[in-house]
């Protein structure tokens, strides 16, 4: 079966080059997308066709700018020709997306319909760049997620008035972005979805890289790749709904200079591909067209966030889908359950967490199924490094069966692939070409021989742009091979390949701890986590058991047994000194690879004794790690359960990041802690819904720091309590400014016992005008009647509870407030006031007479000169035509 034109353009680079035999032994379908990461998806008959997705959604309707129409009008009979082109395009796309070819056996395609992919959509996606290794970040718990179907990605959500025109879909390597794009395209071509789209054009950034230095217009670019529409004129597109899909932004070598690129408005204007794209994305060119871009998270920042109406995120498996995957992947149900039970066991939580990634689930299933089939009772991998080591061994065995290679040939090829992996990792590359292979002395046939490890990506195009590209099946496999190469080079020759300030790169007989320390320092020096997983692999491969295994299977040089105690102590010292809590979590993963649980065990001993006061900073970091890898419910984070201090909060920050409720009241915290809390509120994965910082000495400086997080579009706080935090109207101004810029979520705000004064309430009123607040406490805030005037003008109709007790608002303030209480828009149910006389009671009674349907509780403390006004309120309470149930009046 010949591969078709579009398959050579797009689909061929999705999959590892595997023979039929390899696929039968591996037991599953493999497809790799963009960065070369593989998406392993269960195949089953009767598969559900609807692909559900969850995405981070950011919606902002951007009106299309006016653009003059082409002066040449389409003749009526031209509609038939346009429809003919449309039909031919759909026929072509349907044929091209019908099957996914796996490997080089072209006669065994996998129907796209049988690929199971699920995506998630979460409202309010962030535009920030993640500063963690993407594999580690993926394991984070996310805030509430809203599922939609893949084919609804360009449809408005229930609370939206307009469909999004420009959509960004992000996801780490191997999550299914490209397969989702192909499924969307196939359903459109079959007229099963999105029939309002009249023309769909799918490009990859990888192919656009090849023509980045040439001159194109939109018309010639479309015609070059889609000959079915090459004869359409510019005017033919007038009034038609067109969708451009650009897949794989993270692979783009285009500058994407949105700031300096010239404006291009005409579809016939010749310019660079970069200029065409920036103008298409911003709506200056073909402003009615829709645009869909896919990317890995870090690269998405190359496009201004406000260019998109919606941002979606492709997520991995949730816990239920993990179990479902293993049940479908492994035909023997008893074995499938054994595999799942092994991964779920408490000591192996780090493995289970990584199964969020479909390709890691596939690796785990492949390895564990092979080991259980061969040994039945053999020792199963307990760490990430052991899992990848056995994966490499499984691939080697398959290769030997096919090609009769010996272990020496395996070792040579693995070291060449490791050299390639390490050099490209240093450059930040996950895609490389034939020249990169040749520089590592890898023959083109070798890349295909080791099909489970290195993917051959061959693009065969009609025209001048023929190019062969390669990548590993997943970034984590590249990191594993890189670590193996660095370690075995050090053992074999004493050469240190890691960056070093000293001239010791080629000295021999250095202890292994020298390499370990360099790797630890290199990982900690990178604030984006680029070397975190590499470090875990390097240390794990240094374990004697793993060394014996790879020596036995591949014939690597046998080094003298070494003690990792010095490396463990070095990591312990780093943990003590680290200020960035997330880095310490990765170091605990490293200790786990080295078999060291001493700090975690000490923490458990302290907890058992009930005395945590003697715990050192490293112990608190160990506790954070212990909680994260446990199966405990971490929705509520109560710092008082541990220790009341800023330092402990900093060490436990990774736990706060996965919590929904943060109880930090009365914890002796200072203003500097607000910087930490803001960092959590700003995360796109932030789950916090309630934050209580009451009775901490935060002051105005703390409010300024906290405002940074509250202002973030990722902040979804619903309840914020800051009672008794010792800030003034200055801090209130910062707070109000941040809340005003992000007013949609907050429902409860407690600012009691702070010196806000009238100026603070004045600033707060700007937020109140646009919020959906339900409870507001301004108790004991040194307020006067002027504050009542501000509140009467700006309190939202959503407000149900207002506490103004222990202020000096006087009768004048009560009368001003009653102007609001009388209005039918006022739905207040609970009101607390003080410092008034019977005259104020009279005003309240009058207001309730005009608006009797809402107020349930009225608390009037410190009321003087009780008389007819108070009596009238008492009568209202007893009258069933009013809702007032509780009336408290004290002198």
N, C-alpha and C positions, 0 to 999 in steps of 0.2 A: 504493500500500500504506500503510495507516494505521499509525502508530506506536502500540504498545500501552501499557497503563498503566504497567507497570514500566519499559519502555524510557524513557518520559518522566521517570521517577523517577531512573533510574540511568544507563542506557547512553548516553543522549543527550549527557551531558556529557563523554563519553570522547574525542570525535573532532573534529578540525578541520572547519570547514564548507567542504568542497571539492566542486566540481562534478565530474561524470563526466569532463569534458574534462581538468580538472586532474589527476584521478587517473590518466587514461590517459597523460598526459605525464609525470607524476612516476614512474609505473611501480611503484607499490606501495601497500600498505594503510597507513593511518595511524590510530592511535587514541591519544587522550591521556587521561591518568589523573590525577585528583585535582588536582594543581597545574597542570594544563594542559599537562604535558609529553607529547610524543607518543611512542607506542611503535610503531615501524615494524617489522613482522614479515613475513618472507617467506611468500608463499602458494604452496603446491604441492599437487598432487593426491597422494593416498595419504599424506598427512601422518601422522606418528606421533601417536596420540591421547594417549598418556601424556605428561604434562608433568613433567619432572624438575626438582627444585628442590634448591638447596643453601642451607643456612640456618645462621646462627649459633644453636646450640642451647644453651640453658641449661635444665637439667631439675631440678626440685625438686618432689617429690610433696607436695601440701598436702592433708591429710585434710579432707574436707568437715565443717563443723560440723553438729551435730544440729539439726534443725528440726522442730517439731511438725507433724504432718500435718493437713490439713483434716479436720474431723470428719465431713464428708459423704462417704460412700463412693460410688464410681461404680457404678451398676447394671450388671449383666453385659451388657445389650443396648446400653449406651452405647459399647462398644468398636467396634461397627459404625459409629456416627456419627463417632467419632474417626478411624477408618480412612478414612471418606468425606472428611472434612476434609483429612486428610493427602494423599489422592489428588488432591483438587482443588488443594491448594497445590503439589504436585509438577507437576501439569499446567500450572498458571499459570507456575511458575518455568522449566519446560522451554521453554515458548513464549517467555518473555521473554528467555531467554539463548540462544536458537537462533541469532540473527543479531546481528552488530555493524553498526549503520548508520554509514556514513561520510558526513559532510557533510550537505547539505540534499537530496540526491537520494535520496528515500526508497524508490525502486523498485530500488535496487541494494545490498542488504545483503550483508555478508560473513559466511559461516558461521563461527561461533566455532571449530568443529573445525579450520579451516584456519589458525588463528592459532598461530604457533610461538612459544612462550615457554619459556625455561629458567631455573629458579631454582637457587640453591645453598644447601646447609645446612652450616654449620660448627659443630661442637660448641663449647660454651662461649662464647657471645656475651656481649659486655660491656654494661654499663649506662651507660657514660660517654657524655657528649656530645662528638661530634667537634668539633675546633676548627679544621678546615680547610674550605675551600670544598668542597662535596660532590662536584662534578665532578672536582676534583683528587684528593680522597681516594679516589675510586673506582678510580683507576688503580693503587693500591698492590697489590703482590703480597700474597696472603693465605696464611695457614697452611693446613695440610692440610685438604681439604674432603671432606665426606661427602655424596654425592648420595642423595636420596630422591625419590620421586614426590610430586607435589603432593597427590594424594589420600591420602597417608600422613602428612600433617602432624599429624593427631591420633592417630597410631599410635605405640606405644612403639618406641624404637630397640632393637637387640639387647641392649644392656647395661642396659636400663631395665625395671623391673618393672610400672610403671603407665603408662597413656596420659596425655598432658598434657591438662589441662582448660582452661587459659587460655594462649593463644598470641599472641605479638606478632610481626608480620612487618614488617620495616623495609626500606627501599630508597629510593634517591634518585629524583627526579622522572624519569619516563619508563622505569622499569625493569620495569613489568608487574604491579604489585601488584593493581590493580583488575581487569585482565583475568584474572589468576589466580583471584581471588575468584569471578568470573563462571563460569569454567571449572569450578571446584570445585562451585559451585551447580548448574550444568547436569548434571554427572555424577551428583550426588546425586538430582536430579529425575528423571533417566532410570534410576535404580536401578542404575547402573553402578559405584558406589563408595559407601562409608560408609553402608551400609544400616542400621547400628545407630542412626544418627541418625534420630529420628522426626519432628522438626519443625526446619526451618531458616529463620531470619528474617534477611534482609540489609538493613542500614541504611547510610546514608552520614552522616558527621558534617556534611556540607554541608547536608543536608536537616534534620538535627536542630537546626542553628543557627536555622532559621526558626521553631522552636516552643520555643526555650529559655526563654521567659518565661511559658509556659503550664503548667497543671497536668495531669499525666498519671499513670496507673498503668501497670504493665507490660501489663496486660490491654488497656487502652484504646489504648495505643501500638501494640501488635501488631494489634489490630482495625482501627485507622485505616489502616494501610499494607497489611494483608493481610486483605481482607474474607472470604477463603475460610475463615478460622477465627474470625470475629467472634462466632459463637454458642457457642463453647466456653466452659465455665466454668473457674474457677480449679482446681477439683478434677480437671478432665480432664487437667491436665498432671502430676498426681502420678504418679511412677514412669516418666514418659516422658523420653527423652533429647532435649534441646533444644539447638540451637546458635544463638547470636547472633553475627552478623558485623557489625562496625562498621568501615567503610572510610574512610580519610582523616583520621586523627587530626590531622595537620598543618593541616587546614583548620578544625578545631574552634574555635568561639568560646565554648565552655562553660568555666567556671572549673575544673572537675574538682578540686574542693577535697576531696581524700581525708582531710585532717586534720580538717576542721571540719564536713563534711556529716553530717547526722543519719543514724542507722541506719534502714533501711527493710527490713522482713522480709516484709511482706504484699504479694502481687501485686495486690491491689485498692486499695492505699493511694495516694491522689492526692498527688503531689509534683512537683518540677521534674525535667526530663530529666537535669539534672546529678546530682541525688541518685540517680535510678534507675541511671545508668551507674556511678557510683562504687560502689554497692552490688552491682550485677551483677558488676563486675570483681573485687571483693574477695571475692565468694562469700557475702555476707550475704543477698542476694536471689536466690531460685531457685538455691540452692547446688549443685544437681546439674547445672545447665545449663553448657554449654561456651561459651567466649567467644573470638572471634578478632578481633584489631584490627590494622589496617594503618596504617603511618605513614612519613613521611620520618624519617631518623635523628635530627635535632635535636629534633623534637617528641616523640619517644618518651619523653624524660625527664620528660614531664608526668605519667606514670603510674609509681608506685613499681616499681622493677625486680623486687622480690620478689613482685609480684602475679602474675607469669607463671611457668608451669612450663616454657615453651619460648620461646626467642626465635629467630626465623628471619630471614635476610637475603636479599632478592632481589638477585642480582648481575647484571651486564651480560654481554656476550659475552666468552668467552675467545678466545685467538688462533685456535683451530680454528673456532670459531663465527663469528668475523669473516669469515674467508675463505668459509665456507659461506654466510653472509648475502649477500655481494656476488655470489657465483655464482648465487644464487637470485633476487636483486633485479634483476640486469642480464641480460636474456635473451641478449644477444650475449656468448658466453663469452670471446672474444678481448678484447672491451672490458672485461669484468668483471676479467679477469686484469691488464689494463693499469691499471685503477683500483686494484686491490689492490697491485700492484707499486709504483705511485706512492706510495701511503700507507705502504708498508713501507720505502721507501728511507731510508737512514740520516739524512739531514738533516731528515726529516719525522717523526721518532719521536713528537713531541708530538701530531701529528694521529692517528697510528696508535694511540697510547695512549687518546686520547679516543674512539676507536671502540668502547671498552668500552660506551659508552652507545648503545643501539639507535637513538635519535633522531639522534645525531650520525652514525652509520653511514648512516642514511637521507639526511641532509643531504648528506653526502659523495658518496653514490651519485647523488643527484639532480643535484648541481652538476657532478660530473666527467663523468657520462653526457651531460649537456647540452652541456658544453664540447667533449667529444670528438666528439659528433655534429655540432656546428656548425662547428668549426674543424679538427678532425682533428689538427693539429699545433700548436695554440695553446698558450700558456703556461698551465700548470695551477697552482692555488693551492698555496702552500708554507707558509702559516701559517694559524692558526685564524681570524684576522681576514679574510684573503683568502677563506677558504672561506665564511664567513658573509656577506661582501659579495656574492659571486657568488650565494649562495642568495637574497638579497634581490632581486637582479637577475632571477633565474629566475622568482621569484614575480611580479615586476612585469610581465615579458613575458607570463606567463600571464593576468594580470589585463587587460592591454591587449587581448589577443586576444578575451577574453570581453566586455569592456565598452567598448572603444574609447576608453579614457582616454588623456590625453597625459601627458608626463613632469611637467608642472607639477602636475597633480592628484596624481600619485604622490608628489611631493616634499611637498606639503601634508599628505597623509595620513600619510606616514612620520614627519613631524615631530610630528604629533598623537599618533601611536602611541608615538613616542619620549618625548614628554612624559609620557604615561600610564605608560610603562615606568619612567622615572626616578623619578617621584613615588611610584609603588607600591614600587619597589626601596628608596627611602629609608625607607618605612614597614615594609618587610619583608613586603609582601603579594605573593602570586602569583595571588590570586583577587580579582576586583573586579566591581562591579555597574554597573548602568546609570547611576547618579549619577556614578561615577568617569569613565565614558565622556563624559558630557555636560559634566563640568567641564573636559575637554580638547577640547570641541567636536567630538566624534566622533559622527556619526549612527549609529544602530543598523545601517543598511544597509552602512555603510562597514566595519564589523567583519567582516561576512560577505564583502564584496567581496575584501578581502585575506585570503582564507581560509587561505592557506599561512602567514600570519604571526600573525594574531589569531584565536583560536578563539571562536566563539559557542557559549555553553553555555546552552541554554534548557531550563528545567525547567517542564513543564506538568503540574500536579497536579490531581487531582479534590479540590476543597475550597478552603480559604482560603489555602493556602500556595503561591501561584504566585510564582515568582521567576526573574529572568534573571541569569545569572552568566557572567563572561568570564575568559579567561586566555590567555596566549601558549602556543604549542605546547611550549615548554620554557623553563626558567629562563634558560638561556644565550642564547636568542633575545631574551628581555626585557632581559638585560644588554647585548647587542649594540645593540639599538635605543636603550637609555638612553645608551650611550656615544656613539652617532651624534648623538643629540639634543643632548647637552652640548657636543660638539665643534662641530657646525654652528651652534649658538646663539652660541658664542664667536667663531667666524669671521665670522658674519653681523653681530653687533651688539656684540661685545666684552664681552658679559655673562658673568660667571663664575657658573655655577649651583652650583658645589661649595661646601661650607662653608668660610668664611674668617674669621679673627679680625680681619683688617684691613678697613677700609671701602673695598675696591677692587672690589666686586662689579659695579659698572656703569661702571667706567672703560673707556675705549676705547683701542685701539691698544696693548694689552698684548701682549707676545710670547707665542707659543704655549707657551713653556717655563714661563710662569707657571701656566697651566692644568695642564700635565704635572706640575709639582712638587706642586701642590695634590692632584692625584689620587694621586700616589705616597704622599704623607703620609697621606691619608685611608685608603688601603688598608692601610698599615703600622699605623695606629692601631687598626684593627679586628682583634682577636685571633681572630676566628672566620672570617676569610677572606671576609667578605661582599662585598668590593669587588675581590677578586683578579682575577676574570675580566673585570669591568668595566674595570679598569685595562689589562689586556692589549688589550682591544678599543679603548679610547681611544687608546692609543699606536700600535696597528697602523693605525687609521684615519687617523692623522696622517701616515703615510708618503705621500710625494708620489704614488706610483703608485696607491695606493688612493684618494687624493683626486681624481686625474684621472679615475678610473673612475666614481666616484659623481657627479662633476660632469657627465661626459658622458652618463650614463644618466638621472640625475634632475634635472639642472640646478641643483645646489647652487651657491652663490656661490663663485666662484674666488678663493681667497686667494693671497697672494704665496707663492712657494716658500720654505720655511723649512728651516733646518739643525737637525737633532735632536741635534747634538753636545753642547749644553749639557744637554739632558735625559739623554743617555747618561752624561755625567760625574756628574750628580746621582745617578743610580742606582748608579754605581760607588761613590760615596762612601757611600751608604746600605748597600750590601753590605759595605763595610769595617767599618761600625759595628754591624751587626746582631748581636744575640745569639741571636735566634730563627732557627734554621737554615732551617726550612721557608719562612719569608718570603723568604729570599734565593733559594730555588729559584724562586718565582714571579717575582721580579725578573729572573732569567735568562730566563724565558719572555718577559718584557717586552722584554728586550734582543734576543731573537730576533725579536720582532715589529718592532723598530726596525732589524733587519738588522745588529746589532752582535755579533760573535763574538770580539772582541779578547781578553777575559779567557780564554776557552776556548782560543784559539789560543796564548796565552802559556803556559798549562798544558801543552798538547801539546808545546811547545818545551822546557819544563823536563823533561818526561818523556823526550823523545827524547835529551836530553843526559845523562840519568841523575842529574841534580843537582836535587833538590827542596828542598834546604835553604834556597834563596833565595826560595821561594814565600811570598807575603804572604797574610794572612787571606782577602782576596778571591779569591785563586787557589784556596785550598782549597774555598771555596764553589763556585767554577767547576768544580772537579774533581767535587764531589758532583753537580752538575747534569749534567755530562758523563757520569758513570757511570749516572745514573738514566735518561737518554734513550737510552743505548746499548743494544745487544742482548746485552751481556755477562752472564755468569752471576754474580750477586751473592750467591750462597748463603753464601760464605765472606767475612767481613770481617776482614782482618788489618791492624790499625793499623800494625804494624811495616813494612809495605810502603810507608808514606807518611811519617809523622813521629810520634815518640813524645811526645805532649803532650796535656794536657787541651783546649787551645784548638783543636788540629787535630781531636780527637774531636768537639768541639762543632760544628765546621764540616761534618764528614762524617756528622753524625747522621742525615740523611735516608737515607744509604746503609745505615747500621746498621739502620734501620727495615724494610728489605726483605730483610735477611740472615737465614739460619738459624743460622750459626755465627759467634760473635764472639770472635776471638782478640785479647785485649787484654793479655796477660801481658807483664811486663817493659817497660812503656811509660811509666814515670815518671809515672803518674797519681796524683792526690791524691784525697782523700775526696769532694771536690765533684763529681767526674765521675759519682759514683753517682746524683746527682740526674738527670743526663741519661739514664743507663741505665734508671733507674726509669721515666722518662717513656716510654721505648720499650716496656718490659715491660708497661706499663699500657694500651697501645693495643689496641683490639679487633682490629686488623689485625696484631698482633705475630706474627712468624714465628720468633723466636729459640727455638732448641732447645738450644743449647750456649753457655755463657758462661764464658770463662776470664779472670779478673782477677788471676791469681797474680803474686806478687812486685811488687805496687804498694803504695804507702804509703797505704792506705785508712783504717786505724785505726777506732776505734769510731764516730767521726762518720760515716764512709763507710758502715758497716754499717747505721746508723740510716736513712740515705737510701736505701740499696739495698733495705732491708726493705719500703719503701713499694711498690716495683714487684713484689717477690716475693709480696706479699700479694694483689695484684690477681687477680681471677678470670680475667683475660685472659692471665696469665703461664702459659706452657706449657713452661718450662725443663725439660729432661730431664737435663742435665749442668751442674753449677755447680762451678767450681774457684776457690778463694780461698786457696790455699796462700801462706804468707809475706806476708800483707797487714797484719800488725802490729796485729791487734785482740785484745781480751782477752775475758774472760767476759762483760763488759758488752755488747760488740758481738755476742757469740754469743747472748746472751739476745734481742736484737732480731731476729737472724737466725732463731733457733728459733721465736720467736713468729710471724713471717711465714710460715715454712714450715709451721707447724702449721695455719694458717688456709687453706693451699692445698697439701695434701700429695699430690695424686693423680698428679702428673706426674714429679717428680724421681726419677731413677734413680742418678745418680752425684753424690756430694758429697765434695769434697776441701777439708779445713780444716787441712791439715798446716802445721806451723811457725808456729802462732799460740798466744799465751799463754791458752789457754782454761781450763786448770786443771779441777779436778773440778766446780766450780760451773757452768762452761760446759757440760760434758757432762750434768750434771743437768738443765739447762734444755733441752738438745737432746733428752733422752730423751722429752719430751712429744711431740715431732714423730715420733720413731722408732716410737712405739707405733701410729701411724696411717698410716704411709707405705708405699711400695712400693720403697724404696731397694734397690739391688743392690750398690753399691760405696760404702764409707765409709772415708776416710783421716783418722785423727787422729794421724798421725805427729808426734812431737816437739812435743807440746802441753802439756807439764808435768803429765801425768796420774799419778795414783797408783792404788792398789788400789780406792779408792772408785769411780773411774770404771768399773772392770771390773764392780763390783756393779751400777751403773746400767745398763750395757750388757747384762748378763746377763738383766736383767728386761724390757728393752724392745726389743731388736733384733728386727726383723721377720723372718719366715720367708723373705722374698724376698731377704735379704742374701746375696750370693755372695762378697764380698771385704771383708775388714776389716784395716786397717793400724793397729796400735798400737805400732809400733816406736819406739825412742828415747824411751820414757817410763819412769817409775819405778813400774811396777805391781807388781813383785816377785812372789815365788812365791804370796803370798796373793791377789794380783789374778788370777794365772793360774788358781788353784783356783776363785775365784769365777766366772771366765769359763767354766770347764769345766762348771759347773752348766748353762749354756746349751748348750754343745757336746754334752753327753750326750743332750739332748732330741731326739726324732725330728723335731720341727718345725724344728730347725736344719739348714739346707741349705748351710752355708758351704763354699766350695770353696778359697778362698785366705785364709790367716791369717798375719800378720806380727807378731811379738812380740820383746821384748828385755828386758834387765835382770832375768834370772831365773837360777835354779840348776837342778841336776839334779832337784830336788824338783818344780819346775814341769814338767820333761819327763815325770816320772812321772804327774803329773795329766793331762797332755795324752794320754799313751798310754792311760790308763784311759778317758778320754772317747771316744777313737777306737775303742776296743774295743766300747763300747756303741753307737756311731753311726758305723759304718765306711763308709757308702755315699756320702759327699759330698766330704770334704776331699781336694783334689788337690795343693795346694802348701802347705808349712809352712816359714816362714822364721823362725829363732830366732837373732837376732844378739845378741852380747854376753852369751853364756850361760856361767856359771862352774861349776866343780866337776862336770864331766861324769862320768857314771857309768852306773848301771843304767837310769836313766830314758831317757837319750839312746840307749842300746843298744836298749832296747825300741822306741823310735820307729824306729830303723834297721831293726829286724826287721819292723815293720809296713809300712815302705816296700817291702820285698822280698816281702811276702806278697800274692799275687794276689787274696785275698779282701777286701783294702782298696783304695780308689781312690787312696791317697796315691802320687804319682809323683815329686814333687820335695821333698826334705828338705834344708834348709840350716841347719847349726848352727855358729856361730862364737863364739869366746871373746872 
